[in-house]
Amino acid sequence: PTSALDARTTATVEKYLLEEVKKPNGSLKAMVWITHSAEQGQRVGTRFLRVTAGGVHEDNPEEEV
């Protein structure tokens, strides 16, 4: 949702969507966020799937520390 936005607007969109998904009584329960930015993925993600020519696998960022 932020591919063509400047950094300030990207931060605004990220904040809004994260607040919406965290609302206890909200209708938004989860999101699939597709990005080429590892930094953005770390800011907004909780589970990570990597799609490559070899297939799809789940990344565990805690293992990469």
N, C-alpha and C positions, 0 to 999 in steps of 0.2 A: 504493500500500500504506500510505500514511500520512495520508490525507485527514482522518480524525477523531481524530488523535492530538495530544497536547500536544508542545511543542517538544523536550523532553528525550527522550521516547519516539521521536519522529520521528528524532532524531539517532542513537539506538540502532539503529533499523531500517535507516536509510541505511548506517551503518557496517557492520552485519552483512551486508547484501546486497552491498555493494561488496567486502568481504573475500571473500565466497563466489565472486563472479564473477572475481576476480583470482587465485584459487588455481590454480596450474599444473596440478594433477592433479584438480581438482574437476569435478563433473558439470555445474555451471552455467557455461555459456559466454557467454551474453549475456542481456540483459533489455530489455524494452520498458517504459519507465517513463512513465506518462501523468500529467501534473501541470498545474495552472493556475498554479503558482508558478515564475516565471522564475528566482528565486534558487535554488530546489531543483533545477531543471533544470541550472543551472550547476554545482551541487555534485556531482551524480551522473551527468551526461550526458557523452557524447563526440560524439554526432551528434544533430542536432536537426531534427525535422520539425514544421512548423507547419500545422495544419488550420484552414482558414477557409472561409467561404462560397464563395470563389473557387477553392478546391481545396487541394491539399497541395503544399508545397514545402519543400526542405531549407534550413535557416538555417545560415549560417556565422558563428559568433560572433566569429571573428577579424576579419571584415570590419567589424563594428560598433564596433570600438575607436576 
